[in-house]
Amino acid sequence: MTADSRRQFLKLAATAAASANISFPAEPAVGLIFPSSNRPVPPEAHVLYRNGVRFIAEGIGLGRTLPDDFDHMIERAMPVASKLSNSGASAIVLMAPPLSFYKGAAFNQRLSDELARTTGLPSITASTAMVEGLRAVRARRVAVATVYTDEIGLHLQGFLEQSGFEVVTVKGLGIERFEERAPVTESVTSEELLEFCVKLRESRPEADAMLIASGYLPTLELIVPLEKRCRIPVVSATPHTLRAGVRLAGLSGRVPGFGTLLDR
């Protein structure tokens, strides 16, 4: 090997070694906080956002979702948020809407601010995501369908009214303790939920948007059929909270084909 060829070989080897050490930016991660300790990432996340972002789920560790437990859940949220931050999350999302809307709009804002202060990351609650979704579709008069009891529904109504909406009706399925029911996807079918929402809309034709508040029932596939039958935009807690989290992580959150809000 001549001196020139040797130098050329060494140069190529150095270039190859440098290329091998190139690191590409990791996909942003959205950290999801759930009440129960064993709640996985919702299937809707993988349907909507198959590429470009990943999700990390952590639970607060309580098995019930009753008002008496909400204070304890909130106390446990901050350490879980810190754990998600240390695991590489780019944004933090507190799922389970009642945890944040139950005490009103001001408390919800304080909770979001505390999550951000604790983690140093952009943070949002499911309640804020629902409000942002309703504002994005220019809702004013909202019909609300929930899986909750009347008591929790009234708290949701108060939260939405404090956030600037007129709530024309709130109706729930009355599920109080999910751990005492058969799996919710078996006890309430998609068809039943669809008809429940359609009847709610028919009872209040003045509504210009519908909100589905449920962190347990899969609703993504219902949005387009509901919008076609009801002829108003539909905002649903889980898919649109995922959208909000993805947007906080720096992506657009847009996924055409899943209704008015996700089309934007």
HUPEQUI-V433234 format. One record per residue. PSI is psi in radians with two decimals (NA if undefined). NEAR is the number of other ideal C-beta (glycine too) atoms within 12 Angstrom. Layout:
PSI,NEAR
PSI,NEAR
This chain:
2.23,9
2.93,8
-0.71,9
-0.77,10
-0.61,11
-0.74,12
-0.71,13
-0.69,14
-0.79,15
-0.63,15
-0.77,14
-0.67,14
-0.71,14
-0.70,14
-0.75,14
-0.70,13
-0.72,12
-0.70,12
-0.64,12
-0.42,10
-0.01,10
2.27,10
2.28,8
2.56,7
2.36,10
2.70,13
2.43,21
2.59,27
2.39,34
2.13,46
2.16,43
2.22,47
2.19,49
2.74,38
-0.84,37
2.76,27
-0.29,19
0.38,15
2.12,29
3.03,18
2.29,29
2.46,35
-0.55,22
-0.55,35
-0.73,33
-0.46,20
-0.78,22
-0.73,39
1.35,33
-0.46,15
2.69,12
-0.17,22
2.61,33
2.86,27
2.46,40
2.22,32
2.38,35
2.55,36
2.66,29
-0.50,35
0.27,22
2.47,30
-0.15,20
2.69,22
1.24,37
2.64,25
-0.64,23
-0.38,15
-0.20,25
-0.72,29
-0.71,18
-0.66,19
-0.75,35
-0.68,32
-0.57,18
-0.16,26
-0.67,39
-0.79,26
-0.63,21
-0.70,39
-0.72,39
-0.69,24
-0.73,25
-0.70,37
-0.78,29
-0.34,19
0.04,22
0.21,21
2.52,36
-0.31,32
2.68,41
2.33,48
2.15,54
1.89,50
-3.00,50
1.46,44
-0.74,46
-0.49,45
-0.56,44
-0.49,45
-0.27,45
-0.57,36
0.22,26
3.02,22
-0.68,28
-0.73,17
-0.72,26
-0.73,37
-0.73,24
-0.67,20
-0.77,39
-0.76,37
-0.70,21
-0.68,23
-0.74,38
-0.72,25
-0.71,18
-0.70,25
-0.34,33
0.30,17
2.68,30
2.34,28
2.66,42
2.68,43
2.82,44
-0.60,47
-0.77,45
-0.70,41
-0.68,45
-0.75,48
-0.79,38
-0.68,30
-0.77,44
-0.70,41
-0.62,25
-0.54,25
0.17,30
0.70,19
2.51,32
-0.85,22
2.01,26
2.31,42
2.27,42
2.14,47
2.28,43
2.92,46
-0.02,41
3.10,37
2.94,24
-0.66,18
-0.86,20
-0.61,35
-0.65,34
-0.65,24
-0.68,34
-0.73,45
-0.81,32
-0.73,25
-0.79,40
-0.66,40
-0.68,23
-0.45,22
0.02,31
0.18,18
2.66,33
2.07,23
1.93,35
-0.40,27
2.58,28
2.19,37
2.35,33
2.88,32
-0.15,31
0.34,19
2.09,30
-0.84,24
1.80,21
-0.50,33
-0.22,21
-0.04,14
2.86,19
2.87,12
2.32,15
-0.59,25
-0.29,22
-0.63,14
-0.42,18
1.97,30
2.85,19
-0.66,23
-0.71,16
-0.74,20
-0.70,37
-0.86,31
-0.62,21
-0.79,32
-0.68,43
-0.77,27
-0.64,20
-0.78,34
-0.75,35
-0.51,20
-0.35,19
1.36,26
-0.26,16
-0.21,17
2.40,33
0.11,26
2.75,41
2.45,51
2.24,54
1.96,52
1.72,50
2.15,45
0.07,44
-0.70,36
2.35,40
2.21,31
-0.10,42
-0.79,36
-0.15,26
-0.31,35
-0.89,42
-0.85,25
-0.67,22
-0.77,37
-0.62,29
-0.73,17
-0.61,20
-0.36,33
0.61,18
2.75,35
2.57,36
2.23,48
2.27,50
2.40,50
-1.02,49
-0.97,41
-0.62,42
-0.36,50
-0.65,50
-0.73,43
-0.79,43
-0.71,42
-0.72,49
-0.69,39
-0.67,32
-0.54,36
0.01,34
0.08,19
2.95,25
-0.54,19
-0.04,35
2.28,20
1.67,32
2.59,14
0.01,15
0.53,31
3.02,36
-0.88,33
-0.75,42
-0.30,35
-0.33,20
NA,22
